[in-house]
Amino acid sequence: MTVNGNEKEQAGGPELTCPMPLTHHDQITLGHGSGGKLTAELIEHVFYPILGNPTLLRGDDAAIPPLRPALEEGDSLAVTTDAHIVRPLFFPGGDIGRLAICGTVNDLAMVGARPLWITASFILEEGFATADLERIVRSMRQAADESDVIVVAGDTKVAEHGQVDGVYISTTGVGRVPSGRQTSGSNARAGDAVLLSGTIGDHGIAVLAARGELAFNTEIVSDIAPLSGLVEAIYATGAEVHTLRDPTRGGVAVTLNEIARQSEVAVVLTEEQIPVREEVEGACELLGFDPLHLANEGKLVAFVPEESASTVLDAMRRNDYGRDACRIGRVEAEPGGRVLMETGIGGTRIVDMPAGELLPRIC
């Protein structure tokens, strides 16, 4: 074999060693997940410049964010974790990066927490475009800034080509629950009004359209949004907030059934009051979907006492992410654990959870 231009017999020639890996800037390689030089370069060239903050830039194995002034006496901590998978990674209205931050922020907000810190773990596919990774991380930073939350720690692994669909992101969020807030899926009470912050099904249809799985073109964009500001607007009214929930996978139907079962109450909806965009309704009719089963990523349902409903609705409508807020139903004592729909023709039907895989996984 030839080594440095000289013919050497393998047995008697110099000992051969594996060359230093070449730096790849355009695509992710297995070396970027090795923990060595390429990993350091990826962190220094992509993650630090975009997500950088004093806590993250310390570069330690664990983040030590300051508890003061983040927490005050009487506060509680809320912690949530989530994994994010979506195809395609980029779609009208958002991408997997915005989805990761907003999903985590919203889970914290739904228990009354003010989001503080997020950690993010990335599993990247060998060959994934570095430019796309940068785009995703920038989207995360934008959503984090909007939510007043910081990414304080992270991790990156690289899987061989074909083992990952581009990138998966796992996040953990920590938030502060101010003293006195007691919001839970188990706190819905008979007599509550059920409020919804806007139209349903936008995210589900936007992602399906981006895949080319609809038989027509649509202008629908995903509703992905951080809802912590909307939640604070609700609390600022001084109303007693019994339950908050964001209807993501499985849509409004799954969310309300979970609440009805947790609280052992009946949720009674009025069909004509549930807001659905015309384009979403048309897609559902064509594909045989129920808008109540479609995923949302920027909507919430709120259960508040009847006497506070108008005040809370007014506050929601003054927020950018609650402009189309409306009342969609009420809570009754019986039959416990059920969601019912009062239809436009005067009947009543049961709204159940979808059985099996209703449509391709989108989040």
N, C-alpha and C positions, 0 to 999 in steps of 0.2 A: 504494500500500500504506500501511498505518497504522503509524507508528512513534511510540511514547509518546503515542498519542492524537491526533497531528497528521497531516493528509494531506500527503504529500510525494511528488513525482514521483521515480521510482527514479533517473533520470539526474541530477537536481539535488539530491537529498536528501543527508543525511550518510552517510558510509561505514559500512556495516554490518559488525559483527564477530560471530563465533560466541560466544554467551554462555558463561560459566563453567559447567562441568557441575555439576549438582545432586548433592549427596551422597546415595547410596542405601545404606541400612543393611539392608534386608530381602533384597535380591537382589544377586548379582554382575553388574556391567555391564562392557562392554568397557573402560571407563575405569579399572577396577580393575587392568587389566593394562598400562596405558599407561606406567607409570613415573613418573606425576605425582602430583598431590595425592591422588587416590582410592587409588592404590597405597599411598602413605604411610599413609593412614587405615586401610586394611585391615591393614597390618603392625602399626600401633600399637594398633588396637582388637581384633584377633583373635590374631595370631601372638605378638606380644611378651608380652601378659598371660598367655597360657597356656603358652608354651614358654620364656619368658624365663630366661636365665642370663647370667652376666657376659660370656662369649665371644660369644653371639648378640647381646646388647644393645649391643655396640660398634658395630654397624651398618656395618661395613666390607665391602668387596667380597669379601674372603676371611677366613675365620676363622683365628685363630692360637691354638689351644688349647695350654696348657702341657704340654710333654713330661715334665716332672718335677713330681710323683712318678709320673705315669702309666706311664712306662717305666723299666725297670731294666736294668742292664748284662746283656747276653746275651739280652735279649728281641728278638723280631722283630715286625714290623708285618704285620697281615693287612688286606686291603682287599677289599670286595665292593660290587657295585652291582646294583640290581634295579628293575624297573618293576612297578606294581601296578594291576591292572584287575579289578574284580569287579562283578557285577550279581546282586542289588541291592547297593547300597552298605552297607546295614545288614541284618544277618541274625542269627538266634539265636546268641548266643555271641560276637559281634564285629562289626566293620565294617572298612572299607577302611583307616582310620587305624591300628587295632590290627594289621591284617594287614601294613601297611607297616613298622612298627617291629619286630614279632616276626619277620617274614621276614628282615629284615636282621640282627637280633641272632642269629638261629639260623644263618644262613649263616656268620657269624663264629665262632660257638661250635663248628661242625662241623669246624673246622680247629684246635681247641684254643685259640682266641683268647678273651680277656676283652673284651667290647665296650666301647669308650670313647666314640666320637663318631659322630654321624649327621648327614648333610645331607639335606634334603628339598626336592624341587621339585614344585610343584603346577601342573597344567593344569586350569583351571576352565572350566566351560561358562557362557556368558552366560545369566543368569537363574537360576543356581543359588542356592538359599536360603542366606543368610549364617548362619542358625541351624544348618543342617546342617553347614556348614563348621566352625563353632565346635565342634559335637559331635564331629566327626571329629578336630579338633586336640586336644581334651581327651582323647579316647581314645588318641591318640598319646602325650600327656604321661603318662598313667597307665601305659601299657606301657613307656615309657622309664624312668619312676621304678622300676618293678618290675625292670627289667633293669639298673639303675644305669648308664644311658647318657644322654648329653645331645645334643640337637639344636643344633648349633653354627652352621649356615648354612642358607639356603634361598632359594628363588626362586618367583615366581608369574607365570603367564601366563594370559590369558583368551582362549578361542576363541569364535567366533560360535556362536550357538544351533544345536544339531543336529550340531556337529562333534566334540563330546565327550559321553560318557555321564555327565554330572554332574561327575565329577572323576577325574583320573588322578594318581597320585603316584609319583614316582621317587625312590629313596633310594640313598645311598652310605654305607657304614659302615666305620669304622676300628677295629681292635682290637689288643690286645697279646697276643702269643703268648709265654708264659713259657718261659724257657730249658729245653731238654730235651724239649719236647713235639714229637713227630713223628707227627702224625695225618693220614692222607691216604687217599683212595679207592684208591690204588695200594699200600697197605700191608697189605691183608688176606692172611692166610697160612693154608696148610693146617693144620688142627688148631684153628683159632679157633672159638669159640662165637659164634653170631649172636643178639643180644638185641634185643628190641623194647620200647619204653617203654609201650605200651598199645594200646588198640583202634584199628583202622584204618577209614578211610572216613567218619568222623564229619563232617568239614568238607565233603566233597563232597555228602553227602546233606542236610546242614543248608542249604547254599546252594541246592540244587535245590528243597528244600521251601519256602524263602523266596520263590522265584520262582513258586510255585504249579504247578510242573511234575510233582508227584507226584499220583497218583490217590487218595491217602489222607493223613490227618494224621499227623504224627510229632512226638515231643517231643525229637528229636535236636538238640543244639546243636553248633556248631563247636568244635573242640578248640584253636583258636588260643591259643598260649601262648609266652612267651619261655623258651627251654630252656637259657640260659646257667647258671642255678643248678643244673639237673640235671646238666649237663656237668661243672661244678666238683665236684659230689658224686661223680661217677665218678672223676675224677682224684684226689680226696682219698683214695681207697682205696689208692693207690700202685700200682694195676695198670697194666700196659702196655696202652695204648689204641691199637690199630692203625688203626681206621677208625671214623668217625662220619659219619652222613648223615641229614638230615631228608627223609622221602619226601613231597614236595609234589606238584607236577604230575606225573601219570603214576603216582603212588602207589608202593607198596612194590615192585611189579614193575619199574618203570623204575629205581628207585634201586639195587636189588640187581643188575640187569643191568649198570648202569654200573660198579658196584664189581667185579663178576666180570670185566668186560672190562679195566678199569684194572689189576687185580691179576693177571689171567690165571689165575684159579682157578675152581673150581666151588662155587657156593653151593647147599647141599642143605637144603630146607625140609621141615618136618613139618606136613602140612595140619591135623591136629587141634590143634596148638599155637598156631595163628595166631588171635589174639583179634578177634572181630567181634561188635559188639552185635546183638542179635536184630532190632532195628528196621532197622539197616543191612542186615543179611542179607536181611530181608524185602523191602526196597526194591530190592535188587540182583536178587533172584529175579523180582520183578514187572517190572523195567525191562530185564533182561538184562545187567546190569553184573557185573563181577568186582570184589569188594572190593579185590583187590590192585592194581587200576588206579585207584582213587579217590584224590583228593587229600587230604592231611592237612596241618595247619598247626601242630601241637603235639606231634608224635611224632618219635622218632629211632630209628635202628638203630645198634647198637654191635657192633664186632668186637673181641673180647678173647681172650687165650689161655684154653684150656679150664680150666686150674688157677685162673684168676681169676674165672670166670663166676659162681659162687655169691656171692662177696664183692661183685662189682659189682652183681648183681641186688638184693641186700639193700640196698645204698646207694641204688639207683634207687627202690626201693619206699618208702624213707623220705622221698622228695621228693614234693611235691604233684603234680607232673607226671609221676611215674613209679610211682604206686601200683599200677598194673596191669602193671608190667614182667614180661616172661617171656622164656624162651628159645624161639626159633622154628626154629633150624637149626644147621648146622655148615658149615665150609669144608673142601673136599677139593681135592686137586691137579688132578684130572681129572674131567670134560672142561673144560679151561680156557675161561673166558669164558661159561659157561653157568649158568643158574639152574634147578634141578630141584625138583620137588615130590613127596615121598613121600605118596601118597594114603591115605585111610582104608581102602581096600579092598585095600591091599597092592601097588598099582602105582606107577609113576613117570611123571610127565609133565613136559614142558618148560614153564617159565614164561617167556614172551617179553614183549617190550615191546608195548604196544598199537599196532595199525596204524591210521594215520589219526586222525581226530578222534573219540575215543570218546564224549565227551559235551560239552555246551556249555562253553566256556571259563569258568572260575570263579575264576581268580587270575592 
